[in-house]
Amino acid sequence: MSARKPATIAVRTGIESDSQHHAVVPPIYLSTNYGFPAFGDVPQYDYTRSGNPNRGLLEKALYKLESGKGAVVTNCGTSALNLWVSTFLSPSDLIIAPHDCYGGTYRLFNTRAQKGDFKVQFVDQSDPQALASAMALKPKLVLIETPSNPLVRVIDIAQLCEQAKQVGALVAVDNTFLTPVYQKPLELGADFVIHSTTKFINGHSDVIGGVVITKSEQHAEELAWWGNCIGATGTPFDSYMTLRGIRTLQARMRVHEESSHTILQYLQSQPLIGTLYHPSLPEHPGHEIAKKQQSGFGSMLSFEFNGNYEQLKHFVSELQLFSLAESLGGVESLICHPATMTHRAMGEEALKEAGVSHQLLRLSVGLEDAQDLIQDLDQALNKASELAK
């Protein structure tokens, strides 16, 4: 039989794997420990931090979806990043990261570098000269975030991976915004894929989690050893819930994207909406790259609010179907002000360098009816307009 399609992998992984009672859906294994069959005979599972059937099924689903060889599920997305750098970096090693990455990623790398754990350079990876200068320093690791959070900038994965390999660097791609439904970084040359599974992978805003997926079994073994050593691994219940979320991933991603395109069309005609950021737009700088390396444009979008700051706050406060909250990728629609929320740990100078203004708003388009969402945006924009009169 030919290779399974992503929707089939997402639905069928773990189905009918229960050998005791033949449950169609795998049960939750909440046990912290497992008996040894005999003295000196180490079983597949001995202690849940090291391994658990639920986490194992989730890891299998994720690495198969990403065309990988192994994975380690962690207790959050930041933990996945921390596990990755802890496994492969020493104090003298350099990591290259995007200058406009997620605020939590910036905080983690910057703080650990200040402690002397490793060296970091935040680079505009769309600037050939800046990237070439950084690569000349022979980094050990390179992180790509594409599309980026929150400005949905797009980086050519294959091209950057080729540059990294020339200097012996390993590359990870944060694929949280697109998931393997719309982008397969390992097939484009990356060595690792990282997700905050909290977002689209789980999809219901009720489980925190992360994962590092590998192209090689050796890297998977190294990550698993360190994951157990530092206690970064995910729990059985969270793994069970995330696998449950994955089963609808393909269908959810399709509706998310369809609704975001409908909303984009509406926003383009609104005077209070300034520059729109979404790779589907022909004027987006990464549009052609996105068409080449993605099978869809995703649903995350941002825009500059084209009114004063008081109007911006009034607009946000009047929304009824977009919750003002951090995170993204859930069934419910969210609005976020990155400068004071997800990216506030970066500081004003770093925000300015990344292009994250105080007029920037980010939308995570959920699964509500698209016309209801547009009506909500419309009434909030009208009220914000009236504030200026």
C-alpha positions, 0 to 999 in steps of 0.5 A: 500500500502507498504511503498514508496521507496526513489525514489518515495518519492523524486519525488512525495512529493508535486506533485498535492498539489496545491488546487487553480489552481491544478498545478502538481508542487507546486508553489513558495510562496514568501509571507512573511506573511499570513492573519489570518482567524479571530481574535485570529484564528492562521493559519498554516502559519503566517510569513515565518520565522516560516513556509512556504508551500515550506519549509514544503514540503521540510521538509516532503520529507527529513524526510520521506526519512530519516525515521524520524518524523520531520525536520527543514530546515535551511539557510545552513548546518552550520546553521543546526549544530548551530541550533542543538547545540543551542537547546540542549546544555547549558554552562555546557554541553559537545558535542563529535565531530569527530577529522577529521570533516569538517573544518566549523564544527570544527570552529563552535564548537571550537569557540562557546566552547571558548566563553563558550556556551558549552564544546567540545571534538574532538575525534578519534571515531575509537579509542575505548580507546579515545572514552570510555574516552570521553563517561565517561565524560557523553556528552549531544550530540555526532556528527558522520560524516560518511563517514568523510570529507575529508578522508572518514573514516567510523564509526560504527553508531549502535555501537556508538549510543549504547555507547552514550545511555548508558550515556544518550547522543543524537546522530546526524549523518552528512549524507551529503556524502551518503544521505538517498539513501545510508545510514539511520542513524535513522534506525541504532539508531541515534536521528538526521540526519544533512545534508548540503542540498547544496551538493547532496540533491540539487545537482546543486551547486545553492542553500545553505541550511541545515536540521536537521531531527529528530526521535521524534516529540518532538525534531522536535518541539523544533528545530522548536521553536529555528529555528524560534527564532534565524532566522535559517530557509530556504527561500521559493525560496531555498526550492522550488529549493532544492525540485526540486533537490531532485526529481532526487536524486536517479538517480544522486547518482547512476551515481555519484557512478558508475563514481567514481568507474571507476575513482578509478580503473584508479587512482590505477594504477597511480604512482603520486597517493599515498594512496587512500581513499574510503570505497569501497576499501577492504584495507580501514579500514572502508570497512566492516563497510560500507558494513554493514551499507551502501547500497552504497559506495558513490562517494566522494574520496580523495588521497595523491598526490605522487609527490612534492608540485609544481607537485601537484599545476601543476596537479590541474592547468592543469585540465579542467573538475575538477573545483578547488572549495569548496563544493561537490555533484553537477553535475559538478566535483570538486577538492579541496585541503582541507588543504588550502580550506575547512579545513584551519580554523582548523590550522596546529596542528588540521590538523595534528591530523586529518590526513589532509596533504598538499598532500591530494586532494579531488574529488567530481565526477560529472555527466560528462562522466566518460571516459572524466574525466579520460582523463582529469586526465590522461593529467594533471598527465602526465604534472605533471610528466614531471615537475619532469624531 
